[in-house]
Structure formats: structure tokens, C-alpha cells
Amino acid sequence: MRFLLTLLSLTLSTITYSAELHLIVPYAPGGPADIISRAVQSSLNSQNITTLVEYRPGAGGAIAFNYIAKFKSDKTVIALASNGLTDGPIIDKKETYDLGKDFILVKHLGIIPNLLVVSNKIKANNFLELTEQAKLNPVYYGSSGIGSGQHILAALVTAKFKNFIHVPYRGGSEALVDLLSGNIDFVIESNMIVDPHIKSNSLKPLAALNSTRLPEYPLVSTFKEVGVNDYSYERWFAIVANSTADPAMLNDIQQKLNSLDLTSLGLVPTTLKIDNFLVNQQQQFRQIAKDVNFERN
């Protein structure tokens, strides 16, 4: 009997699913979502879950999230989710999916620090100098779309200042290209993306959106340090699935992702409980949205 149980355990641990698992990425290639998704794909592939990355960018992630919400077959589809999933519908009230009914949170991957970086044409050396510059001329910032994490972060820290204008793109990589070209003035992006451009002196960091200064940039102040309310807002990433996904497969995916270490990519592991995380996150953001007019920013 013990032999049979051992054999069964070994068999279950080496299951390879006959159909490919699709991992939907809501943003264009080149950004942190792309990098994190590739790490998730590599981890699952190495553990006998054949995973195909599928890009569905646009509308700050809403195109992909609506696709998952409406996917009601018994096939399992997962997506890399971020703040745009929970916060986007509060900004764009046309989104009608129900976080509690249309999605299953499979794995919270962690949070990621972000930097406000400016192009070389900007003379400001810190965020308060940038607000002074905005009094004279409009300052344009880019994001991966209305309601995306990048948009929300920038709107939060510029909410009390005038002349900051949002320029949405189809993906964060497009915004970064325009920033490097000097067509826009700043973006708020993860350090995993902007580090090479800072080191090459192509971009300049003005402030960190984090609870403490980043070890890599000890001279760069946090927004809190300069008296700007960032609402303790954190950019997080997680894996979600369609509501009709196979529970056994989701459990297998979750167990396999427990061994995934993303700290080398800059993600900070969290001890957050996943129970009702999506709904709770949206409720918290709804309170923030009472103070910040995101439709204007």
C-alpha cells in the first residue's frame, strides 16, 4: 500500500497538462509586467505546466481584464494583474466586471518600488523643483493608459499641483521611448525598467514612491519626505484566473508558484492574505478617489 501511495504521489507531482495554459499580459512587451510574466512562464514551464504568454494590451489593462471576466468556459486562463484591475473601474466607470465574482486570485506576487524619472531636458533636480517648473509651463507625464498603475501613481502625487497633464499610451514601453526622446517630461516606473537609463545618464530620478529611500538611490527623497501625500499607495502584481477555472489546476499553479523568487527583479514579497484582496483593494482605492480627481489628471 505504501508503494502505491508513493507511486501516486510521484505521478501527481509530474503531471503535464495536455493543453497549453495561457498567461494573459495586459500590457505591451518591454515593461515590468512583461518581465514578471516571463519569470512566471519560465517557472511553470520548468514544473511541467506548459505556459504560453499572450499579450492583450490597451486601455490601461482593461482589454485583458474584461477578457478574463467574460471567459466562462471550463478552460483555465490566468493573467498577470496589477492595480489597474481593481482601480481602473473606479476611474473608467464604463468597466462593469465584478471583482468578487469574475476573478479568482491565484497568487500575490509582491509589490514593486517606483521612481519618478525625468528626461534630460528637465532642469529640476527634485520633485518640488518640478512643481515650480509646472507653474510656468505644462509638465506632461506618460503612462500605459488611463487607470493603469503608472497613471494612478502619477495622478496621486501631482493631484495638489496645477499644470501636470497626463498622456496615455498603449504600453509603458511606448511612454518610456517618448520620455527618452524628450516628447514628454516624466514617467513613474519601476526601478527594474529605468535603472539602465539612469546609469547611462539618459534619465534622472527626482523622487521615490516607496516608504523608505531605495538602497540603489540613497540620495533620492521619497514623496513623503518632501511633504507630498502618496496615500501609501503601492504598485502590486498578482496572478488571477477566470471564475470558472479548474480548482485543481489552480491549486497546482499556486503550489508551483510558491517557489518562485522575484526579488532579483525588484519585487518585495508580502505577507498579505489573498482572501478578498481584490475587493478590499478596490474599496481602499475608492476612498482615495474621493480626494483625487483622476478623470482630470
C-alpha positions as CSV (number, residue, x, y, z in Angstrom):
1,M,0.0,0.0,0.0
2,R,2.8,2.4,0.9
3,F,4.4,1.7,-2.5
4,L,1.2,2.5,-4.3
5,L,0.8,5.8,-2.4
6,T,4.3,6.8,-3.2
7,L,3.8,6.0,-6.9
8,L,0.6,8.0,-6.9
9,S,2.4,11.0,-5.3
10,L,5.2,10.9,-7.8
11,T,2.6,10.7,-10.7
12,L,0.7,13.7,-9.4
13,S,3.8,15.7,-9.0
14,T,4.8,15.2,-12.6
15,I,1.5,15.9,-14.3
16,T,1.9,17.7,-17.6
17,Y,-1.3,19.3,-18.8
18,S,-2.3,18.3,-22.3
19,A,-3.4,21.8,-23.3
20,E,-1.3,25.0,-23.1
21,L,-2.0,27.3,-20.2
22,H,-2.4,30.9,-21.5
23,L,-0.9,33.6,-19.4
24,I,-2.5,36.9,-20.4
25,V,-0.4,40.0,-20.1
26,P,-2.5,43.2,-20.0
27,Y,0.3,45.5,-21.1
28,A,2.7,45.8,-24.1
29,P,6.1,44.0,-24.1
30,G,9.0,45.8,-22.5
31,G,7.7,46.8,-19.1
32,P,7.8,45.2,-15.7
33,A,4.6,43.2,-16.4
34,D,6.4,41.6,-19.3
35,I,9.5,40.8,-17.3
36,I,7.4,39.4,-14.4
37,S,5.2,37.4,-16.8
38,R,8.3,35.8,-18.4
39,A,9.6,34.7,-15.0
40,V,6.2,33.2,-14.1
41,Q,6.1,31.4,-17.5
42,S,9.6,30.0,-17.0
43,S,8.8,28.8,-13.6
44,L,5.6,27.0,-14.7
45,N,7.2,25.5,-17.8
46,S,10.0,24.1,-15.7
47,Q,7.5,22.4,-13.5
48,N,5.5,20.7,-16.3
49,I,2.8,23.3,-16.9
50,T,3.2,24.3,-20.5
51,T,2.5,28.1,-20.4
52,L,2.1,30.4,-23.4
53,V,2.3,34.2,-22.8
54,E,-0.4,36.1,-24.7
55,Y,-0.3,39.9,-24.9
56,R,-3.6,41.8,-24.8
57,P,-2.6,45.4,-24.2
58,G,-4.7,48.6,-24.2
59,A,-6.9,50.8,-22.1
60,G,-4.7,50.5,-19.0
61,G,-5.2,46.8,-18.9
62,A,-9.0,46.9,-19.2
63,I,-9.0,44.9,-22.5
64,A,-7.3,41.9,-20.9
65,F,-9.2,42.1,-17.6
66,N,-12.6,42.2,-19.5
67,Y,-11.4,39.2,-21.5
68,I,-10.8,37.2,-18.3
69,A,-14.0,38.4,-16.7
70,K,-16.1,37.2,-19.6
71,F,-14.2,33.9,-20.0
72,K,-16.8,31.5,-18.7
73,S,-15.7,28.1,-20.2
74,D,-14.3,25.3,-18.0
75,K,-10.8,26.0,-19.5
76,T,-8.3,27.7,-17.2
77,V,-6.8,31.1,-18.2
78,I,-4.6,33.1,-16.0
79,A,-3.5,36.8,-16.2
80,L,-0.9,39.0,-14.6
81,A,-2.9,41.5,-12.7
82,S,-1.9,44.8,-11.1
83,N,-3.6,47.9,-9.6
84,G,-5.3,48.6,-12.9
85,L,-7.6,45.6,-12.3
86,T,-9.0,46.9,-9.1
87,D,-8.7,50.6,-9.5
88,G,-9.3,51.1,-13.2
89,P,-13.1,50.6,-13.0
90,I,-13.3,53.4,-10.4
91,I,-11.7,55.8,-12.9
92,D,-13.4,54.5,-16.0
93,K,-16.9,53.8,-14.9
94,K,-17.7,52.0,-18.1
95,E,-16.0,48.9,-16.8
96,T,-18.6,46.6,-15.3
97,Y,-16.8,43.4,-14.2
98,D,-17.3,42.2,-10.6
99,L,-14.1,41.5,-8.8
100,G,-15.7,39.2,-6.3
101,K,-17.5,37.1,-9.0
102,D,-15.4,37.3,-12.2
103,F,-11.9,36.6,-10.9
104,I,-10.0,34.2,-8.7
105,L,-6.9,35.4,-7.1
106,V,-4.3,32.7,-7.5
107,K,-1.1,34.2,-6.2
108,H,0.0,37.5,-4.8
109,L,3.5,38.1,-6.3
110,G,4.6,41.2,-4.4
111,I,4.9,44.9,-4.6
112,I,7.4,47.0,-6.6
113,P,9.1,50.3,-5.8
114,N,8.8,53.1,-8.3
115,L,10.8,56.2,-9.3
116,L,9.7,59.4,-10.9
117,V,12.2,59.9,-13.7
118,V,12.5,62.9,-16.0
119,S,14.1,63.5,-19.4
120,N,17.4,65.3,-19.7
121,K,15.7,68.5,-20.9
122,I,14.2,68.9,-17.4
123,K,16.3,71.2,-15.3
124,A,14.6,70.3,-12.0
125,N,16.7,68.2,-9.6
126,N,13.9,67.2,-7.2
127,F,10.1,66.9,-7.3
128,L,9.4,70.3,-5.6
129,E,11.5,72.0,-8.3
130,L,9.5,70.2,-10.9
131,T,6.2,71.6,-9.4
132,E,7.8,75.1,-9.6
133,Q,8.6,74.5,-13.3
134,A,4.9,73.4,-13.8
135,K,3.8,76.9,-12.7
136,L,5.5,78.3,-15.8
137,N,4.8,75.7,-18.4
138,P,2.7,72.5,-18.6
139,V,4.5,69.3,-17.5
140,Y,3.5,66.2,-19.4
141,Y,3.7,62.7,-17.9
142,G,3.1,59.3,-19.7
143,S,1.6,56.1,-18.6
144,S,0.4,52.7,-20.1
145,G,-3.2,54.0,-20.2
146,I,-6.0,55.6,-18.2
147,G,-6.5,53.7,-15.0
148,S,-3.1,51.9,-15.2
149,G,-0.8,51.7,-12.2
150,Q,1.5,54.3,-13.8
151,H,-1.3,56.7,-14.3
152,I,-2.7,56.3,-10.8
153,L,0.8,56.8,-9.2
154,A,1.5,60.0,-11.1
155,A,-2.0,61.4,-10.6
156,L,-1.7,60.8,-6.8
157,V,1.5,62.7,-6.3
158,T,0.5,65.6,-8.7
159,A,-3.1,65.9,-7.5
160,K,-2.5,69.1,-5.5
161,F,-0.5,70.8,-8.2
162,K,-1.5,72.5,-11.4
163,N,-0.3,72.1,-15.0
164,F,0.5,68.4,-14.8
165,I,-1.0,66.7,-17.9
166,H,-1.5,63.0,-18.5
167,V,-0.5,61.4,-21.8
168,P,-1.8,57.8,-22.1
169,Y,-0.1,55.2,-24.3
170,R,-0.8,51.7,-25.3
171,G,2.0,50.5,-23.1
172,G,4.6,51.7,-20.7
173,S,7.4,50.9,-23.1
174,E,5.9,53.4,-25.6
175,A,5.8,56.1,-22.9
176,L,9.4,55.4,-22.0
177,V,10.5,55.8,-25.6
178,D,8.8,59.2,-25.8
179,L,10.4,60.2,-22.5
180,L,13.8,59.3,-23.7
181,S,13.1,61.3,-26.9
182,G,12.0,64.3,-24.8
183,N,8.5,64.3,-26.1
184,I,7.1,64.0,-22.6
185,D,8.6,65.2,-19.3
186,F,8.4,62.2,-16.9
187,V,7.0,58.8,-16.0
188,I,6.7,56.9,-12.8
189,E,8.2,53.5,-13.4
190,S,9.7,50.6,-11.6
191,N,13.5,50.7,-11.0
192,M,13.9,47.4,-12.9
193,I,13.0,49.3,-16.0
194,V,14.6,52.7,-15.5
195,D,17.9,51.6,-13.8
196,P,19.9,51.2,-17.1
197,H,18.7,54.6,-18.3
198,I,19.6,56.3,-15.1
199,K,23.1,54.7,-15.1
200,S,23.6,55.9,-18.6
201,N,22.5,59.4,-17.6
202,S,19.7,59.3,-20.1
203,L,17.1,59.8,-17.3
204,K,17.2,61.5,-13.9
205,P,15.4,60.3,-10.8
206,L,13.6,63.0,-8.8
207,A,11.6,61.1,-6.2
208,A,10.9,57.6,-5.0
209,L,7.4,56.2,-4.4
210,N,8.2,54.0,-1.5
211,S,8.0,54.0,2.3
212,T,11.8,54.4,2.5
213,R,14.6,55.6,0.3
214,L,15.7,52.9,-2.2
215,P,19.1,51.4,-1.4
216,E,20.2,51.9,-5.0
217,Y,19.4,55.6,-4.8
218,P,20.1,56.8,-1.3
219,L,20.1,60.5,-2.3
220,V,16.7,60.4,-3.9
221,S,14.0,61.5,-1.5
222,T,10.6,59.8,-1.1
223,F,7.5,61.8,-1.8
224,K,6.6,61.6,1.9
225,E,9.9,63.3,2.8
226,V,9.1,66.3,0.6
227,G,5.6,66.6,2.1
228,V,3.6,65.1,-0.8
229,N,0.8,62.7,0.1
230,D,1.3,59.4,-1.8
231,Y,-1.5,57.8,0.2
232,S,0.8,54.9,1.0
233,Y,-0.2,53.5,-2.4
234,E,1.8,50.5,-3.6
235,R,2.1,49.0,-7.0
236,W,1.4,45.3,-6.7
237,F,1.4,42.3,-9.1
238,A,-0.6,39.1,-8.8
239,I,-1.8,36.1,-10.8
240,V,-5.6,35.9,-11.3
241,A,-7.8,33.4,-13.2
242,N,-11.2,33.2,-14.7
243,S,-14.0,32.4,-12.3
244,T,-14.8,29.1,-14.0
245,A,-11.2,27.8,-13.9
246,D,-10.4,24.3,-12.8
247,P,-9.9,24.4,-9.0
248,A,-7.4,21.5,-9.0
249,M,-5.3,23.1,-11.7
250,L,-5.4,26.5,-9.9
251,N,-4.2,24.8,-6.7
252,D,-1.4,23.2,-8.7
253,I,-0.4,26.5,-10.2
254,Q,-0.4,28.2,-6.8
255,Q,1.7,25.5,-5.2
256,K,4.3,25.6,-8.0
257,L,4.5,29.5,-7.9
258,N,5.2,29.3,-4.1
259,S,8.8,28.5,-5.1
260,L,9.1,31.5,-7.4
261,D,11.5,34.1,-6.1
262,L,11.1,37.5,-7.8
263,T,13.3,39.6,-5.5
264,S,16.1,39.7,-8.1
265,L,13.6,41.6,-10.3
266,G,12.9,44.2,-7.6
267,L,9.7,42.8,-6.2
268,V,9.2,42.9,-2.5
269,P,7.4,39.8,-1.1
270,T,4.4,40.5,1.0
271,T,2.6,38.6,3.7
272,L,-0.8,39.8,2.6
273,K,-3.7,37.4,2.9
274,I,-5.3,36.8,-0.5
275,D,-8.8,36.3,0.9
276,N,-10.9,39.2,-0.6
277,F,-7.7,41.0,-1.5
278,L,-9.1,42.3,-4.8
279,V,-12.3,43.6,-3.3
280,N,-10.5,45.2,-0.3
281,Q,-8.0,46.9,-2.6
282,Q,-10.8,48.4,-4.6
283,Q,-12.6,49.6,-1.5
284,Q,-9.4,51.3,-0.3
285,F,-8.9,53.0,-3.7
286,R,-12.5,54.2,-3.7
287,Q,-11.7,56.2,-0.6
288,I,-8.6,57.7,-2.3
289,A,-10.6,58.6,-5.3
290,K,-12.8,60.9,-3.2
291,D,-9.8,63.1,-2.8
292,V,-8.2,62.8,-6.2
293,N,-9.9,63.6,-9.4
294,F,-8.3,61.0,-11.7
295,E,-10.6,61.9,-14.6
296,R,-8.9,65.3,-14.7
297,N,-5.4,64.1,-14.3
